[in-house]
Amino acid sequence: MRYYSTRNKNEAVSFAAAALAGLAPDGGLYVPEEIPQYPGAVKSSLGAMDYPDIAFETIRPWVEGEIPGSVLEEIVHSAYPFGAPLIEAGDRLVLELFHGPTAAFKDFGARFMARAFSYLRRGEGKPLRILVATSGDTGGAVADGFYGVEGITVTVLYPKGRVSPLQERQIAGLGGNISAIAVEGSFDDCQALVKQAFGDKDLKKRLELSSANSINISRLIPQAVYYAAAAGRAFAGIPDSDGEATPRTEGGKRKAQDRDDGRKAELFGIRPGVPVTFCVPSGNFGNLTAGLYAYKMGAPVARFIAATNINKTVPDYLESGIYEVRRSQATMSNAMDVGAPSNFERMAAHFSWEEMKRLILGAYVSDEETREAIIRVHSRWGYFLDPHSAVGWHAVDALAAAGRLTPGPLGVLSTAHPAKFAETVEKLAGPVPAPGSLKKAMERTVNSRTIPAELSALKECL
Ligand SMILES: *Cc1c(COP(=O)(O)O)cnc(C)c1O
């Protein structure tokens, strides 16, 4: 597969070049020359295949000729010992994307990326140095994904005092080939520092630099996998049973079933042969873009809902056709506080406004509504939502109340485990059972260097 920049169709590069570079030299994002299609036999058996097999079939055409089948096979098996269960919660389906080591969906992209980079850089003498700025979740997933990978070192920049204690331990508690820098400033300052480092001639001579932020195509492709897997299960009419760390109160599922008297899920429950609609809590829109790729590849998806918090650049665009970036505003779903979503450029490269409007419904949700959704869903069904997933849940209720949804299976993507945002969730819904990986991370000690937001200070650390 060849990839070209969203800003220049004429210069196509390989998967390896696109992945290792991250951003194209002209500042554009890499997109595929064409979106591959699932072979008929794969398409019709998505509902019965194991997660690593779907991962293999989904990723294969995107890396063909560059990562051999036997290597890809190994990569997907070692990257995904956990899956993405599509479970029944209350009156709808939830696609739980938080069963990986850092309990947010970014594990899916980061774990594939780390293994792909390791293979693509085999035999290189000079170690690769990955610089990544994070507001919280990305840094932990990238650190965990690359931890112990030979020939690659990772430096994570995070805003000092502005990530949660758990997130700081996930970023700065591993050591080894992962180093962490606490920047005296905001996330934007961290991102600006990384950009400056990439533009610095002296560093360019001295180090082999690469980035791991969400515009990297190698993080998006593996995210198409869980959409295809879930769409296949829904279409076959077979939801998954709860995952090991499904966040319910004791007996929550049974109580909910008793109360609903078998009537639940008339609107949004599983229905064999009917394609599913996915609701995607969105910030930079990488996750939704991956969903669009899965849809284009042939996964049985009806539509998407783009749910945002008050940073509603994309819902407004869907409504008006006018794309207007804004300054981001702080909310309780802070991984989605993005006023200028970077992956929109990719969406616009593949779809016109009319096409997007047909395929994607937009909705935005306030912090007050997010809080209410966490309380409501827990008290009615004993299921815990994190603030990001609660934005998705409420967006569905709001669109349904406005008569904008037709009946059919509906899956809300749950992008993080509620225990990852326990400070918020527990105040609203009581104690949340934490998965083992988070308990382990809390025991780590933070080891990071603090620097002012200046390039010279960063250079001294590298
Ligand atoms: C990153 C993140 C999002 C937003 O995903 P995008 O791909 O940037 O749209 C939503 N929820 C959580 C928990 C996240 O970490």
The ligand as an SDF file (V2000), in Angstrom:
LIG
                    3D

 15 15  0  0  0  0  0  0  0  0999 V2000
   -7.8840    9.9840   23.4160 C   0  0  0  0  0  0  0  0  0  0  0  0
   -9.1880    9.7480   24.0760 C   0  0  0  0  0  0  0  0  0  0  0  0
  -10.4070   10.0860   23.4610 C   0  0  0  0  0  0  0  0  0  0  0  0
  -10.4740   10.8040   22.1380 C   0  0  0  0  0  0  0  0  0  0  0  0
  -10.0860   10.0100   21.0520 O   0  0  0  0  0  0  0  0  0  0  0  0
   -9.7450   10.6600   19.6380 P   0  0  0  0  0  0  0  0  0  0  0  0
   -9.2250    9.5410   18.8100 O   0  0  0  0  0  0  0  0  0  0  0  0
   -8.7050   11.7070   19.9040 O   0  0  0  0  0  0  0  0  0  0  0  0
  -11.0020   11.2510   19.1100 O   0  0  0  0  0  0  0  0  0  0  0  0
  -11.5880    9.7560   24.1090 C   0  0  0  0  0  0  0  0  0  0  0  0
  -11.5870    9.1520   25.3150 N   0  0  0  0  0  0  0  0  0  0  0  0
  -10.4360    8.8280   25.9470 C   0  0  0  0  0  0  0  0  0  0  0  0
  -10.5110    8.1680   27.2840 C   0  0  0  0  0  0  0  0  0  0  0  0
   -9.1940    9.1040   25.3620 C   0  0  0  0  0  0  0  0  0  0  0  0
   -8.0580    8.7760   26.0010 O   0  0  0  0  0  0  0  0  0  0  0  0
  1  2  1  0
  2  3  1  0
  2 14  2  0
  3  4  1  0
  3 10  2  0
  4  5  1  0
  5  6  1  0
  6  7  2  0
  6  8  1  0
  6  9  1  0
 10 11  1  0
 11 12  2  0
 12 13  1  0
 12 14  1  0
 14 15  1  0
M  END
$$$$
